[in-house]
Each structure stands twice: as structure tokens, then as C-alpha cells.
């Protein structure tokens, strides 16, 4: 479904990712199973840099891949990710933990009826993988 001009004008930005967190295996096992290079991997207990040159210890392992689409339509991002994930060996191995999709949606008009919406083929694809869907939705006010 095409976004209306008004609805699209209220969307500041959209991104989406797919991955696993809190798993008990090596991240390389997920990469080998999916045959996808991750966008980022974090390993439990390893130090990682944060602002100001400081480091923190990673609380749990995570592996994820991000959508590279530039669209404001969340469905475009999720379809892109779904097209990259092989489904021939489902379900995913138990040691990967539950799969999940994460959506970051930023808009400047968060009132009744605004926010991301999901088309049925996208929801079916997420469900087929047995994945969770997480959302971060933010109001971005004008300067």
C-alpha cells in the first residue's frame, strides 16, 4: 500500500533490524547458519566503547542485521530483511534464542492513527519465523 503524501510528510525516519540476543552459542554459528554477515555483533562480557572514550561491559550477546532501505515505509524495510533470511531450516536452533525484528520509527505527528502500520504479508513473514516484533516510536519535535 502506498503511503499518503500527508502521512509520509509526518515520518522523520524509519529503520529496522532482525537478530538474536541473549544466545548461548558463538555468534559465528548464527552467521554460518543464516549465511548473512551481521551488521553488528556484541559478545557477553566483552568491553565495548561508549561516548567520551569510556567502555562498558556487554550484558548479553547479540547478533543483528539492519535493513539498508531508505524508505519511510516500515513494510519496505521489513520485506527487505525477510527476503534475506533463509527459511529452509526452520525453526532456528534453540541455542540462538528467540528471533526478533526491531523497528525504530520517528514521526513529528504522533496523534490518533499515526505511527507504523504493518501489512499482512509482513506480519505473516514475521510469524512464519516465530519472531517477536519490537518497536521504538518517538515524537520528534521541530527545532
The first five atom37 places (N, CA, C, CB, O) and aatype in JSON, in Angstrom:
{
  "aatype": [20, 20, 20, 20, 20, 20, 20, 20, 20, 20, 20, 20, 20, 20, 20, 20, 20, 20, 20, 20, 20, 20, 20, 20, 20, 20, 20, 20, 20, 20, 20, 20, 20, 20, 20, 20, 20, 20, 20, 20, 20, 20, 20, 20, 20, 20, 20, 20, 20, 20, 20, 20, 20, 20, 20, 20, 20, 20, 20, 20, 20, 20, 20, 20, 20, 20, 20, 20, 20, 20, 20, 20, 20, 20, 20, 20, 20, 20, 20, 20, 20, 20, 20, 20, 20, 20, 20, 20, 20, 20, 20, 20, 20, 20, 20, 20, 20, 20, 20, 20, 20, 20, 20, 20, 20, 20, 20, 20, 20, 20, 20, 20, 20, 20, 20, 20, 20, 20, 20, 20, 20, 20, 20, 20, 20, 20, 20, 20, 20, 20, 20, 20, 20, 20, 20, 20, 20, 20, 20, 20, 20, 20, 20],
  "atom_mask": [
    [1, 1, 1, 1, 1],
    [1, 1, 1, 1, 1],
    [1, 1, 1, 1, 1],
    [1, 1, 1, 1, 1],
    [1, 1, 1, 1, 1],
    [1, 1, 1, 1, 1],
    [1, 1, 1, 1, 1],
    [1, 1, 1, 1, 1],
    [1, 1, 1, 1, 1],
    [1, 1, 1, 1, 1],
    [1, 1, 1, 1, 1],
    [1, 1, 1, 1, 1],
    [1, 1, 1, 1, 1],
    [1, 1, 1, 1, 1],
    [1, 1, 1, 1, 1],
    [1, 1, 1, 1, 1],
    [1, 1, 1, 1, 1],
    [1, 1, 1, 1, 1],
    [1, 1, 1, 1, 1],
    [1, 1, 1, 1, 1],
    [1, 1, 1, 1, 1],
    [1, 1, 1, 1, 1],
    [1, 1, 1, 1, 1],
    [1, 1, 1, 1, 1],
    [1, 1, 1, 1, 1],
    [1, 1, 1, 1, 1],
    [1, 1, 1, 1, 1],
    [1, 1, 1, 1, 1],
    [1, 1, 1, 1, 1],
    [1, 1, 1, 1, 1],
    [1, 1, 1, 1, 1],
    [1, 1, 1, 1, 1],
    [1, 1, 1, 1, 1],
    [1, 1, 1, 1, 1],
    [1, 1, 1, 1, 1],
    [1, 1, 1, 1, 1],
    [1, 1, 1, 1, 1],
    [1, 1, 1, 1, 1],
    [1, 1, 1, 1, 1],
    [1, 1, 1, 1, 1],
    [1, 1, 1, 1, 1],
    [1, 1, 1, 1, 1],
    [1, 1, 1, 1, 1],
    [1, 1, 1, 1, 1],
    [1, 1, 1, 1, 1],
    [1, 1, 1, 1, 1],
    [1, 1, 1, 1, 1],
    [1, 1, 1, 1, 1],
    [1, 1, 1, 1, 1],
    [1, 1, 1, 1, 1],
    [1, 1, 1, 1, 1],
    [1, 1, 1, 1, 1],
    [1, 1, 1, 1, 1],
    [1, 1, 1, 1, 1],
    [1, 1, 1, 1, 1],
    [1, 1, 1, 1, 1],
    [1, 1, 1, 1, 1],
    [1, 1, 1, 1, 1],
    [1, 1, 1, 1, 1],
    [1, 1, 1, 1, 1],
    [1, 1, 1, 1, 1],
    [1, 1, 1, 1, 1],
    [1, 1, 1, 1, 1],
    [1, 1, 1, 1, 1],
    [1, 1, 1, 1, 1],
    [1, 1, 1, 1, 1],
    [1, 1, 1, 1, 1],
    [1, 1, 1, 1, 1],
    [1, 1, 1, 1, 1],
    [1, 1, 1, 1, 1],
    [1, 1, 1, 1, 1],
    [1, 1, 1, 1, 1],
    [1, 1, 1, 1, 1],
    [1, 1, 1, 1, 1],
    [1, 1, 1, 1, 1],
    [1, 1, 1, 1, 1],
    [1, 1, 1, 1, 1],
    [1, 1, 1, 1, 1],
    [1, 1, 1, 1, 1],
    [1, 1, 1, 1, 1],
    [1, 1, 1, 1, 1],
    [1, 1, 1, 1, 1],
    [1, 1, 1, 1, 1],
    [1, 1, 1, 1, 1],
    [1, 1, 1, 1, 1],
    [1, 1, 1, 1, 1],
    [1, 1, 1, 1, 1],
    [1, 1, 1, 1, 1],
    [1, 1, 1, 1, 1],
    [1, 1, 1, 1, 1],
    [1, 1, 1, 1, 1],
    [1, 1, 1, 1, 1],
    [1, 1, 1, 1, 1],
    [1, 1, 1, 1, 1],
    [1, 1, 1, 1, 1],
    [1, 1, 1, 1, 1],
    [1, 1, 1, 1, 1],
    [1, 1, 1, 1, 1],
    [1, 1, 1, 1, 1],
    [1, 1, 1, 1, 1],
    [1, 1, 1, 1, 1],
    [1, 1, 1, 1, 1],
    [1, 1, 1, 1, 1],
    [1, 1, 1, 1, 1],
    [1, 1, 1, 1, 1],
    [1, 1, 1, 1, 1],
    [1, 1, 1, 1, 1],
    [1, 1, 1, 1, 1],
    [1, 1, 1, 1, 1],
    [1, 1, 1, 1, 1],
    [1, 1, 1, 1, 1],
    [1, 1, 1, 1, 1],
    [1, 1, 1, 1, 1],
    [1, 1, 1, 1, 1],
    [1, 1, 1, 1, 1],
    [1, 1, 1, 1, 1],
    [1, 1, 1, 1, 1],
    [1, 1, 1, 1, 1],
    [1, 1, 1, 1, 1],
    [1, 1, 1, 1, 1],
    [1, 1, 1, 1, 1],
    [1, 1, 1, 1, 1],
    [1, 1, 1, 1, 1],
    [1, 1, 1, 1, 1],
    [1, 1, 1, 1, 1],
    [1, 1, 1, 1, 1],
    [1, 1, 1, 1, 1],
    [1, 1, 1, 1, 1],
    [1, 1, 1, 1, 1],
    [1, 1, 1, 1, 1],
    [1, 1, 1, 1, 1],
    [1, 1, 1, 1, 1],
    [1, 1, 1, 1, 1],
    [1, 1, 1, 1, 1],
    [1, 1, 1, 1, 1],
    [1, 1, 1, 1, 1],
    [1, 1, 1, 1, 1],
    [1, 1, 1, 1, 1],
    [1, 1, 1, 1, 1],
    [1, 1, 1, 1, 1],
    [1, 1, 1, 1, 1],
    [1, 1, 1, 1, 1],
    [1, 1, 1, 1, 1]
  ],
  "atom_positions": [
    [[0.85, -1.17, 0.0], [0.0, 0.0, 0.0], [0.9, 1.24, 0.0], [-0.97, -0.01, 1.23], [1.85, 1.31, 0.78]],
    [[0.62, 2.17, -0.84], [1.41, 3.4, -0.95], [1.05, 4.34, 0.2], [1.16, 4.09, -2.31], [-0.12, 4.5, 0.54]],
    [[2.07, 4.95, 0.79], [1.85, 5.92, 1.86], [1.25, 7.19, 1.28], [3.16, 6.23, 2.62], [1.65, 7.64, 0.21]],
    [[0.29, 7.77, 2.0], [-0.27, 9.04, 1.55], [0.79, 10.12, 1.7], [-1.56, 9.41, 2.35], [1.71, 10.0, 2.51]],
    [[0.65, 11.16, 0.92], [1.61, 12.26, 0.97], [1.66, 12.89, 2.36], [1.26, 13.32, -0.08], [2.74, 13.18, 2.87]],
    [[0.49, 13.09, 2.98], [0.47, 13.69, 4.32], [1.13, 12.77, 5.34], [-0.98, 13.99, 4.75], [1.97, 13.21, 6.13]],
    [[0.76, 11.48, 5.33], [1.34, 10.53, 6.28], [2.86, 10.48, 6.14], [0.73, 9.13, 6.09], [3.58, 10.52, 7.13]],
    [[3.33, 10.38, 4.92], [4.78, 10.32, 4.68], [5.47, 11.6, 5.16], [5.07, 10.1, 3.19], [6.6, 11.54, 5.63]],
    [[4.8, 12.74, 5.04], [5.41, 14.0, 5.48], [5.57, 14.07, 6.99], [4.57, 15.17, 5.0], [6.36, 14.88, 7.49]],
    [[4.83, 13.25, 7.74], [4.95, 13.25, 9.2], [6.01, 12.28, 9.7], [3.62, 12.89, 9.83], [6.32, 12.28, 10.9]],
    [[6.58, 11.47, 8.83], [7.58, 10.48, 9.21], [8.97, 11.11, 9.09], [7.47, 9.2, 8.33], [9.37, 11.54, 8.01]],
    [[9.68, 11.15, 10.19], [11.04, 11.71, 10.2], [12.05, 10.65, 9.77], [11.39, 12.25, 11.62], [12.99, 10.96, 9.04]],
    [[11.87, 9.42, 10.21], [12.8, 8.37, 9.84], [12.33, 7.01, 10.29], [14.15, 8.64, 10.42], [11.6, 6.89, 11.28]],
    [[12.74, 5.97, 9.56], [12.38, 4.59, 9.87], [13.6, 3.71, 9.66], [11.18, 4.1, 8.97], [14.34, 3.89, 8.69]],
    [[13.82, 2.78, 10.57], [14.84, 1.75, 10.36], [14.34, 0.45, 10.97], [16.21, 2.18, 10.99], [13.44, 0.46, 11.82]],
    [[14.91, -0.65, 10.54], [14.5, -1.96, 11.05], [15.7, -2.89, 11.06], [13.35, -2.56, 10.2], [16.63, -2.74, 10.27]],
    [[15.66, -3.86, 11.98], [16.71, -4.86, 12.06], [16.1, -6.2, 12.44], [17.8, -4.44, 13.07], [14.98, -6.28, 12.94]],
    [[16.88, -7.26, 12.2], [16.5, -8.63, 12.57], [17.68, -9.24, 13.3], [16.09, -9.49, 11.33], [18.83, -9.03, 12.91]],
    [[17.4, -9.99, 14.35], [18.51, -10.65, 15.02], [18.11, -11.49, 16.21], [19.48, -9.65, 15.46], [16.94, -11.83, 16.41]],
    [[19.13, -11.8, 16.98], [19.0, -12.65, 18.17], [19.77, -11.98, 19.3], [19.53, -14.11, 17.9], [20.79, -11.32, 19.07]],
    [[19.29, -12.15, 20.53], [20.04, -11.65, 21.69], [19.91, -12.63, 22.84], [19.54, -10.24, 22.12], [18.94, -13.39, 22.92]],
    [[20.89, -12.59, 23.72], [20.89, -13.48, 24.87], [21.16, -14.93, 24.52], [19.59, -13.38, 25.58], [20.8, -15.83, 25.28]],
    [[21.79, -15.18, 23.37], [22.02, -16.55, 22.93], [23.18, -17.19, 23.67], [22.27, -16.59, 21.44], [24.02, -16.52, 24.27]],
    [[23.22, -18.54, 23.61], [24.24, -19.3, 24.34], [25.31, -19.87, 23.42], [23.59, -20.41, 25.11], [26.19, -20.6, 23.89]],
    [[25.25, -19.56, 22.14], [26.24, -20.1, 21.2], [27.21, -18.99, 20.79], [25.55, -20.7, 19.94], [27.09, -17.85, 21.24]],
    [[28.17, -19.34, 19.96], [29.06, -18.34, 19.4], [28.33, -17.6, 18.28], [30.38, -18.99, 18.88], [27.58, -18.23, 17.53]],
    [[28.53, -16.29, 18.15], [27.86, -15.54, 17.08], [28.16, -16.1, 15.68], [28.28, -14.08, 17.14], [27.33, -16.0, 14.78]],
    [[29.34, -16.68, 15.51], [29.71, -17.25, 14.21], [28.78, -18.37, 13.79], [31.15, -17.76, 14.26], [28.6, -18.62, 12.6]],
    [[28.17, -19.07, 14.77], [27.23, -20.15, 14.45], [25.97, -19.57, 13.79], [26.85, -20.94, 15.72], [25.42, -20.18, 12.87]],
    [[25.52, -18.42, 14.25], [24.36, -17.77, 13.65], [24.69, -17.32, 12.24], [23.89, -16.58, 14.52], [23.91, -17.52, 11.31]],
    [[25.86, -16.7, 12.09], [26.3, -16.23, 10.77], [26.38, -17.4, 9.79], [27.66, -15.52, 10.87], [25.93, -17.28, 8.65]],
    [[26.96, -18.51, 10.21], [27.1, -19.67, 9.34], [25.74, -20.27, 8.99], [27.99, -20.74, 10.01], [25.51, -20.67, 7.85]],
    [[24.84, -20.33, 9.96], [23.52, -20.9, 9.73], [22.72, -20.07, 8.74], [22.76, -21.02, 11.05], [22.1, -20.61, 7.82]],
    [[22.73, -18.74, 8.92], [21.94, -17.85, 8.07], [22.64, -17.47, 6.77], [21.6, -16.6, 8.83], [21.99, -17.03, 5.82]],
    [[23.97, -17.64, 6.74], [24.75, -17.21, 5.56], [24.54, -15.72, 5.28], [24.35, -18.04, 4.32], [24.44, -15.29, 4.13]],
    [[24.48, -14.94, 6.38], [24.33, -13.48, 6.29], [25.39, -12.87, 7.2], [22.87, -13.02, 6.7], [25.55, -13.29, 8.34]],
    [[26.1, -11.88, 6.7], [27.04, -11.15, 7.54], [26.25, -10.17, 8.41], [28.12, -10.41, 6.68], [25.45, -9.39, 7.89]],
    [[26.47, -10.19, 9.72], [25.73, -9.29, 10.6], [26.19, -7.84, 10.46], [25.87, -9.74, 12.04], [27.33, -7.57, 10.07]],
    [[25.29, -6.93, 10.79], [25.65, -5.52, 10.85], [26.43, -5.22, 12.11], [24.39, -4.64, 10.79], [27.32, -4.37, 12.12]],
    [[26.1, -5.95, 13.18], [26.82, -5.78, 14.44], [26.67, -7.04, 15.28], [26.3, -4.55, 15.22], [25.64, -7.71, 15.27]],
    [[27.73, -7.35, 16.01], [27.75, -8.46, 16.96], [28.32, -7.94, 18.26], [28.57, -9.67, 16.42], [29.31, -7.22, 18.26]],
    [[27.69, -8.3, 19.37], [28.23, -8.0, 20.69], [28.27, -9.31, 21.48], [27.37, -6.9, 21.44], [27.34, -10.11, 21.42]],
    [[29.35, -9.51, 22.22], [29.53, -10.74, 22.97], [29.49, -10.43, 24.46], [30.85, -11.43, 22.58], [30.17, -9.53, 24.95]],
    [[28.68, -11.21, 25.17], [28.52, -11.03, 26.61], [29.88, -11.01, 27.3], [27.64, -12.14, 27.2], [30.73, -11.88, 27.08]],
    [[30.07, -9.99, 28.15], [31.3, -9.89, 28.93], [32.4, -9.07, 28.27], [31.81, -11.23, 29.21], [33.34, -8.65, 28.95]],
    [[32.3, -8.85, 26.97], [33.33, -8.05, 26.29], [33.09, -6.57, 26.53], [33.34, -8.35, 24.77], [31.96, -6.11, 26.67]],
    [[34.19, -5.83, 26.57], [34.1, -4.37, 26.72], [33.76, -3.76, 25.37], [35.43, -3.77, 27.27], [34.24, -4.22, 24.33]],
    [[32.91, -2.72, 25.39], [32.61, -2.0, 24.15], [32.65, -0.51, 24.44], [31.23, -2.42, 23.57], [32.27, -0.07, 25.52]],
    [[33.11, 0.25, 23.46], [33.26, 1.69, 23.67], [31.91, 2.41, 23.69], [34.15, 2.3, 22.59], [30.97, 2.04, 22.99]],
    [[31.85, 3.45, 24.52], [30.7, 4.35, 24.53], [31.24, 5.77, 24.43], [29.83, 4.17, 25.83], [32.43, 5.97, 24.18]],
    [[30.39, 6.75, 24.61], [30.8, 8.15, 24.48], [31.95, 8.52, 25.42], [29.62, 9.06, 24.75], [32.11, 7.94, 26.49]],
    [[32.73, 9.48, 24.98], [33.78, 10.03, 25.82], [34.96, 9.11, 26.04], [33.22, 10.4, 27.12], [35.73, 9.3, 26.98]],
    [[35.12, 8.09, 25.19], [36.25, 7.19, 25.31], [36.1, 6.16, 26.41], [37.47, 7.97, 25.55], [37.04, 5.41, 26.68]],
    [[34.95, 6.1, 27.06], [34.7, 5.11, 28.11], [34.28, 3.78, 27.5], [33.63, 5.62, 29.07], [33.88, 3.72, 26.34]],
    [[34.37, 2.73, 28.28], [33.9, 1.42, 27.84], [32.95, 0.85, 28.9], [35.09, 0.46, 27.59], [33.03, 1.2, 30.08]],
    [[32.06, -0.02, 28.45], [31.18, -0.75, 29.36], [31.24, -2.22, 28.99], [29.71, -0.21, 29.3], [31.61, -2.58, 27.88]],
    [[30.87, -3.07, 29.94], [30.84, -4.5, 29.7], [29.49, -4.86, 29.09], [31.09, -5.29, 31.02], [28.44, -4.45, 29.59]],
    [[29.51, -5.63, 28.01], [28.29, -6.06, 27.34], [27.54, -7.03, 28.23], [28.61, -6.71, 25.97], [28.1, -8.02, 28.7]],
    [[26.26, -6.75, 28.46], [25.43, -7.53, 29.38], [25.01, -8.87, 28.78], [24.2, -6.74, 29.78], [25.02, -9.89, 29.46]],
    [[24.64, -8.86, 27.49], [24.26, -10.11, 26.83], [24.71, -10.07, 25.38], [22.73, -10.34, 26.93], [24.86, -9.0, 24.79]],
    [[24.91, -11.24, 24.83], [25.33, -11.34, 23.43], [24.19, -10.95, 22.51], [25.82, -12.76, 23.11], [23.02, -11.19, 22.81]],
    [[24.55, -10.33, 21.37], [23.54, -10.01, 20.36], [24.17, -10.09, 18.97], [22.94, -8.6, 20.6], [25.37, -9.85, 18.78]],
    [[23.34, -10.43, 18.02], [23.7, -10.55, 16.61], [22.55, -9.97, 15.83], [24.0, -12.05, 16.19], [21.41, -10.39, 16.01]],
    [[22.83, -9.0, 14.95], [21.72, -8.49, 14.15], [22.2, -7.95, 12.81], [20.98, -7.4, 14.9], [23.37, -7.63, 12.6]],
    [[21.22, -7.87, 11.9], [21.43, -7.31, 10.57], [20.39, -6.21, 10.38], [21.32, -8.42, 9.44], [19.23, -6.36, 10.76]],
    [[20.84, -5.09, 9.79], [19.96, -3.94, 9.58], [19.48, -3.87, 8.14], [20.68, -2.64, 9.95], [20.17, -4.32, 7.21]],
    [[18.3, -3.31, 7.96], [17.81, -3.03, 6.63], [18.63, -1.88, 6.05], [16.28, -2.67, 6.65], [19.04, -0.97, 6.77]],
    [[18.87, -1.93, 4.76], [19.62, -0.86, 4.1], [18.71, -0.03, 3.2], [20.78, -1.45, 3.26], [19.18, 0.77, 2.39]],
    [[17.41, -0.21, 3.35], [16.45, 0.54, 2.55], [16.39, 1.99, 3.03], [15.05, -0.11, 2.63], [16.64, 2.26, 4.2]],
    [[16.06, 2.9, 2.15], [15.94, 4.3, 2.51], [14.5, 4.78, 2.62], [16.66, 5.14, 1.5], [14.26, 5.97, 2.79]],
    [[13.56, 3.87, 2.53], [12.14, 4.2, 2.52], [11.64, 4.67, 3.88], [11.34, 3.02, 2.06], [12.21, 4.34, 4.92]],
    [[10.56, 5.44, 3.87], [9.86, 5.81, 5.1], [8.79, 4.78, 5.44], [9.25, 7.2, 4.96], [8.13, 4.91, 6.48]],
    [[8.59, 3.78, 4.59], [7.6, 2.74, 4.81], [8.25, 1.57, 5.55], [6.98, 2.26, 3.46], [9.14, 0.91, 5.01]],
    [[7.82, 1.33, 6.77], [8.39, 0.26, 7.58], [8.25, -1.1, 6.9], [7.73, 0.23, 8.95], [9.1, -1.97, 7.08]],
    [[7.2, -1.29, 6.13], [6.99, -2.56, 5.43], [8.07, -2.84, 4.41], [5.63, -2.56, 4.76], [8.45, -3.99, 4.2]],
    [[8.58, -1.8, 3.76], [9.68, -1.95, 2.8], [10.93, -2.47, 3.53], [10.0, -0.59, 2.08], [11.6, -3.38, 3.03]],
    [[11.22, -1.9, 4.69], [12.37, -2.35, 5.48], [12.22, -3.8, 5.91], [12.55, -1.46, 6.71], [13.15, -4.6, 5.77]],
    [[11.05, -4.14, 6.43], [10.83, -5.49, 6.92], [10.82, -6.51, 5.79], [9.53, -5.56, 7.7], [11.34, -7.62, 5.96]],
    [[10.25, -6.17, 4.65], [10.29, -7.09, 3.49], [11.73, -7.33, 3.05], [9.46, -6.52, 2.31], [12.1, -8.44, 2.69]],
    [[12.52, -6.27, 3.07], [13.94, -6.41, 2.7], [14.62, -7.43, 3.62], [14.67, -5.04, 2.78], [15.33, -8.33, 3.16]],
    [[14.4, -7.29, 4.92], [15.01, -8.23, 5.87], [14.45, -9.64, 5.68], [14.76, -7.76, 7.31], [15.21, -10.6, 5.65]],
    [[13.14, -9.75, 5.54], [12.53, -11.07, 5.36], [13.06, -11.77, 4.12], [11.01, -10.94, 5.27], [13.22, -12.99, 4.11]],
    [[13.35, -11.01, 3.06], [13.87, -11.62, 1.83], [15.28, -12.15, 2.0], [13.84, -10.6, 0.7], [15.72, -13.0, 1.23]],
    [[16.0, -11.67, 3.0], [17.39, -12.09, 3.22], [17.51, -13.3, 4.14], [18.18, -10.94, 3.8], [18.56, -13.94, 4.17]],
    [[16.47, -13.62, 4.87], [16.54, -14.68, 5.88], [16.09, -16.0, 5.28], [15.68, -14.32, 7.13], [14.94, -16.11, 4.84]],
    [[16.97, -17.0, 5.24], [16.58, -18.29, 4.68], [15.57, -19.0, 5.59], [17.82, -19.19, 4.47], [15.71, -18.98, 6.81]],
    [[14.57, -19.59, 4.98], [13.51, -20.25, 5.76], [13.53, -21.76, 5.61], [12.16, -19.71, 5.35], [12.66, -22.45, 6.15]],
    [[14.5, -22.29, 4.88], [14.55, -23.73, 4.62], [14.87, -24.59, 5.83], [15.55, -24.01, 3.59], [14.52, -25.77, 5.84]],
    [[15.51, -24.03, 6.84], [15.91, -24.82, 8.0], [15.18, -24.43, 9.28], [17.39, -24.67, 8.22], [15.72, -24.58, 10.37]],
    [[13.96, -23.93, 9.15], [13.21, -23.52, 10.34], [12.74, -24.74, 11.12], [12.0, -22.65, 9.95], [12.52, -25.78, 10.51]],
    [[12.57, -24.65, 12.41], [12.82, -23.47, 13.22], [14.32, -23.24, 13.43], [12.12, -23.59, 14.57], [15.14, -24.12, 13.16]],
    [[14.65, -22.05, 13.91], [16.04, -21.74, 14.21], [16.51, -22.62, 15.37], [16.22, -20.24, 14.54], [15.7, -23.0, 16.21]],
    [[17.8, -22.94, 15.42], [18.31, -23.72, 16.55], [18.0, -23.04, 17.89], [19.82, -23.93, 16.4], [18.09, -21.82, 18.01]],
    [[17.65, -23.85, 18.86], [17.24, -23.35, 20.17], [18.3, -22.48, 20.84], [16.89, -24.51, 21.08], [17.97, -21.53, 21.54]],
    [[19.59, -22.8, 20.63], [20.66, -22.04, 21.29], [20.77, -20.61, 20.77], [21.99, -22.75, 21.1], [21.45, -19.79, 21.38]],
    [[20.1, -20.29, 19.64], [20.09, -18.91, 19.14], [19.18, -18.03, 19.98], [19.65, -18.88, 17.68], [19.33, -16.81, 19.97]],
    [[18.24, -18.63, 20.7], [17.23, -17.87, 21.42], [16.17, -17.4, 20.44], [17.86, -16.67, 22.15], [16.24, -17.72, 19.25]],
    [[15.19, -16.66, 20.92], [14.1, -16.24, 20.03], [14.56, -15.17, 19.05], [12.92, -15.72, 20.85], [15.26, -14.23, 19.42]],
    [[14.15, -15.3, 17.78], [14.46, -14.27, 16.8], [13.56, -13.06, 17.02], [14.3, -14.81, 15.35], [12.47, -13.19, 17.57]],
    [[14.03, -11.9, 16.61], [13.19, -10.71, 16.74], [13.5, -9.7, 15.65], [13.39, -10.07, 18.12], [14.61, -9.62, 15.12]],
    [[12.48, -8.93, 15.33], [12.6, -7.77, 14.47], [12.46, -6.55, 15.35], [11.53, -7.78, 13.31], [11.63, -6.54, 16.27]],
    [[13.24, -5.53, 15.09], [13.14, -4.27, 15.83], [12.89, -3.15, 14.83], [14.43, -3.99, 16.67], [13.53, -3.08, 13.78]],
    [[11.95, -2.29, 15.18], [11.6, -1.15, 14.33], [11.85, 0.13, 15.12], [10.13, -1.23, 13.85], [11.42, 0.25, 16.27]],
    [[12.53, 1.07, 14.51], [12.69, 2.41, 15.05], [11.92, 3.34, 14.13], [14.22, 2.84, 15.17], [12.22, 3.44, 12.94]],
    [[10.92, 4.01, 14.69], [10.03, 4.87, 13.91], [9.98, 6.23, 14.57], [8.6, 4.26, 13.78], [9.63, 6.34, 15.74]],
    [[10.33, 7.27, 13.81], [10.33, 8.64, 14.33], [9.37, 9.48, 13.5], [11.76, 9.25, 14.32], [9.46, 9.51, 12.27]],
    [[8.47, 10.16, 14.19], [7.5, 11.0, 13.5], [7.33, 12.33, 14.2], [6.16, 10.29, 13.39], [7.71, 12.49, 15.36]],
    [[6.76, 13.28, 13.48], [6.54, 14.6, 14.08], [5.06, 14.88, 14.31], [7.14, 15.67, 13.2], [4.67, 16.03, 14.54]],
    [[4.23, 13.83, 14.24], [2.78, 14.0, 14.39], [2.21, 12.72, 15.01], [2.09, 14.31, 13.01], [1.49, 11.98, 14.34]],
    [[2.52, 12.47, 16.28], [2.05, 11.25, 16.94], [0.7, 11.49, 17.61], [3.09, 10.77, 17.97], [0.61, 11.72, 18.82]],
    [[-0.31, 11.42, 16.8], [-1.68, 11.56, 17.3], [-2.46, 10.33, 16.86], [-2.35, 12.87, 16.79], [-1.91, 9.43, 16.23]],
    [[-3.72, 10.29, 17.18], [-4.55, 9.13, 16.85], [-4.37, 8.72, 15.39], [-6.03, 9.42, 17.13], [-4.52, 9.54, 14.48]],
    [[-4.04, 7.46, 15.18], [-3.91, 6.94, 13.83], [-2.54, 7.08, 13.22], [-4.86, 7.61, 12.95], [-2.33, 6.64, 12.09]],
    [[-1.58, 7.67, 13.93], [-0.25, 7.78, 13.36], [0.66, 6.73, 14.0], [0.33, 9.2, 13.55], [0.29, 6.09, 14.98]],
    [[1.82, 6.58, 13.45], [2.75, 5.54, 13.89], [2.88, 4.5, 12.79], [2.28, 4.89, 15.21], [2.2, 4.6, 11.76]],
    [[3.74, 3.51, 12.99], [3.93, 2.49, 11.95], [2.7, 1.59, 11.82], [5.17, 1.65, 12.25], [1.98, 1.36, 12.79]],
    [[2.48, 1.1, 10.63], [1.44, 0.09, 10.4], [2.08, -1.04, 9.61], [0.19, 0.7, 9.65], [3.04, -0.83, 8.86]],
    [[1.53, -2.22, 9.78], [2.13, -3.42, 9.19], [1.14, -4.1, 8.26], [2.6, -4.39, 10.28], [-0.01, -4.35, 8.63]],
    [[1.6, -4.4, 7.06], [0.77, -5.08, 6.08], [0.79, -6.58, 6.35], [1.25, -4.78, 4.64], [1.74, -7.1, 6.94]],
    [[-0.26, -7.27, 5.92], [-0.47, -8.67, 6.29], [0.67, -9.58, 5.86], [-1.75, -9.15, 5.69], [1.04, -10.49, 6.61]],
    [[1.25, -9.38, 4.67], [2.34, -10.26, 4.23], [3.56, -10.13, 5.14], [2.73, -9.94, 2.78], [4.28, -11.1, 5.35]],
    [[3.79, -8.93, 5.67], [4.91, -8.71, 6.58], [4.65, -9.43, 7.9], [5.14, -7.19, 6.82], [5.54, -10.09, 8.43]],
    [[3.45, -9.3, 8.43], [3.11, -9.98, 9.68], [3.17, -11.49, 9.53], [1.71, -9.56, 10.15], [3.62, -12.19, 10.44]],
    [[2.72, -12.0, 8.4], [2.8, -13.45, 8.13], [4.26, -13.88, 8.08], [2.07, -13.81, 6.8], [4.61, -14.93, 8.63]],
    [[5.12, -13.1, 7.43], [6.55, -13.43, 7.34], [7.21, -13.45, 8.71], [7.27, -12.44, 6.44], [8.01, -14.34, 9.0]],
    [[6.89, -12.48, 9.55], [7.45, -12.43, 10.9], [6.97, -13.64, 11.7], [7.05, -11.11, 11.63], [7.76, -14.29, 12.38]],
    [[5.68, -13.94, 11.61], [5.11, -15.08, 12.34], [5.7, -16.4, 11.84], [3.59, -15.1, 12.19], [5.95, -17.31, 12.64]],
    [[5.92, -16.52, 10.53], [6.48, -17.75, 9.96], [7.86, -18.06, 10.57], [6.59, -17.61, 8.42], [8.23, -19.22, 10.74]],
    [[8.59, -17.01, 10.9], [9.91, -17.19, 11.53], [9.8, -17.41, 13.04], [10.79, -15.98, 11.25], [10.81, -17.71, 13.69]],
    [[8.61, -17.27, 13.59], [8.44, -17.38, 15.04], [9.11, -16.22, 15.77], [9.01, -18.69, 15.54], [9.57, -16.37, 16.9]],
    [[9.16, -15.07, 15.1], [9.91, -13.92, 15.64], [9.01, -12.95, 16.4], [10.61, -13.18, 14.5], [7.81, -12.86, 16.17]],
    [[9.64, -12.24, 17.32], [8.99, -11.16, 18.04], [9.13, -9.89, 17.21], [9.59, -10.98, 19.47], [9.98, -9.79, 16.33]],
    [[8.28, -8.9, 17.53], [8.35, -7.59, 16.88], [8.43, -6.53, 17.96], [7.12, -7.35, 15.93], [7.49, -6.36, 18.74]],
    [[9.56, -5.83, 18.01], [9.78, -4.75, 18.97], [9.66, -3.43, 18.24], [11.16, -4.88, 19.67], [10.03, -3.32, 17.07]],
    [[9.15, -2.43, 18.93], [9.01, -1.1, 18.33], [9.51, -0.03, 19.28], [7.55, -0.83, 17.95], [9.21, -0.06, 20.48]],
    [[10.26, 0.91, 18.75], [10.59, 2.15, 19.44], [9.96, 3.24, 18.6], [12.16, 2.36, 19.63], [10.31, 3.4, 17.43]],
    [[9.04, 3.99, 19.18], [8.31, 5.02, 18.46], [8.56, 6.35, 19.19], [6.77, 4.69, 18.36], [8.3, 6.47, 20.39]],
    [[9.06, 7.33, 18.45], [9.43, 8.6, 19.05], [8.76, 9.77, 18.34], [10.94, 8.77, 19.01], [8.59, 9.78, 17.12]],
    [[8.37, 10.75, 19.15], [7.89, 12.04, 18.66], [9.13, 12.93, 18.51], [6.81, 12.69, 19.63], [9.87, 13.12, 19.48]],
    [[9.36, 13.46, 17.33], [10.47, 14.38, 17.08], [9.87, 15.75, 16.83], [11.36, 13.9, 15.85], [9.25, 15.99, 15.8]],
    [[10.06, 16.64, 17.77], [9.51, 17.98, 17.64], [10.39, 18.86, 16.77], [9.32, 18.62, 19.01], [11.6, 18.63, 16.66]],
    [[9.79, 19.85, 16.15], [10.56, 20.81, 15.35], [11.52, 21.56, 16.26], [9.62, 21.79, 14.61], [11.29, 21.7, 17.46]],
    [[12.6, 22.06, 15.66], [13.59, 22.84, 16.42], [12.98, 24.1, 17.0], [14.78, 23.2, 15.54], [13.66, 24.87, 17.67]]
  ]
}
